[in-house]
């Protein structure tokens, strides 16, 4: 069953940063851009499984800390010349609260 899980406020996520949230399906990285847009991906780079939550957020992308793969936050797609995709997790803002769609 899909449920919306409150994972905190927008202020809990550093600008151009992320938080790591545990879910029944595994860890999810919730990102905040400099424009206060919020995105979420399974916290695993499609290249070698690096923790995307430790990466550098720039524009609407994150750079994996292990091998510098750049991942689009909205789609999870690696930026060329790299190929691969991180799994997107649905996230939304409700006022200042960040809600993550999780399967329980």
C-alpha positions in Angstrom: 0.0 0.0 0.0 1.3 3.5 -1.0 1.3 6.0 1.9 2.6 9.6 2.3 5.3 9.7 5.0 6.2 13.0 6.5 10.0 13.3 6.6 10.3 16.8 8.1 10.3 20.3 6.9 12.0 22.0 3.9 14.2 23.8 6.4 15.5 20.3 7.6 17.1 19.8 4.2 20.1 22.1 3.6 19.9 24.3 0.5 21.7 22.5 -2.3 21.9 19.4 -0.1 20.0 16.3 1.0 18.9 14.1 3.8 18.8 10.3 3.9 15.6 8.7 4.9 15.1 5.0 5.8 12.1 3.3 4.1 10.9 -0.3 4.1 12.4 -0.5 0.6 15.7 0.9 1.6 17.4 4.3 1.9 16.1 7.3 -0.1 17.9 10.6 -0.6 15.7 13.7 -0.5 17.3 16.7 -2.2 16.7 20.4 -2.0 17.9 22.6 -4.8 19.0 26.2 -4.5 15.5 27.2 -5.8 13.9 25.1 -3.0 12.6 22.4 -5.4 12.5 19.0 -3.7 13.3 15.7 -5.4 13.9 12.1 -4.1 15.9 9.2 -5.5 16.8 5.8 -4.1 20.1 6.5 -2.4 22.2 4.5 -4.9 24.1 5.7 -7.9 23.4 3.5 -11.0 27.1 3.3 -11.7 28.7 1.6 -8.6 26.0 2.1 -6.0 27.6 5.2 -4.4 25.5 7.2 -1.8 23.8 10.0 -3.8 22.9 11.6 -0.5 26.6 12.4 0.0 26.8 14.0 -3.5 27.0 17.7 -4.5 23.7 19.2 -5.6 23.9 21.8 -8.4 20.9 23.2 -10.3 18.6 20.1 -10.5 21.3 17.6 -10.6 23.5 15.7 -8.1 27.1 14.5 -8.6 27.9 11.1 -7.1 30.8 11.3 -4.6 32.4 8.1 -5.9 33.1 8.6 -9.6 31.5 12.0 -10.4 28.5 10.7 -12.4 25.9 13.5 -12.8 22.3 12.4 -12.2 19.2 14.4 -13.1 17.1 14.8 -10.0 13.8 14.9 -11.8 14.3 11.7 -13.9 17.1 9.8 -12.2 18.9 9.7 -15.6 22.7 9.9 -15.8 23.9 12.8 -17.9 25.8 11.8 -21.1 28.3 10.4 -21.7 27.3 8.2 -18.8 24.3 5.8 -19.1 22.0 4.5 -16.3 19.2 5.6 -14.1 18.6 6.0 -10.4 15.1 5.1 -9.2 12.9 8.2 -8.7 10.7 8.3 -5.5 7.7 10.6 -5.5 8.0 13.5 -3.1 5.9 16.6 -2.6 5.7 19.7 -0.4 2.6 20.4 1.6 3.1 23.8 3.0 6.6 23.5 4.5 6.3 19.8 5.2 8.1 17.3 2.9 6.1 14.1 2.1 7.6 11.0 0.6 5.6 8.3 -1.1 6.5 4.9 0.4 5.2 1.4 0.0 4.4 -0.3 3.3 
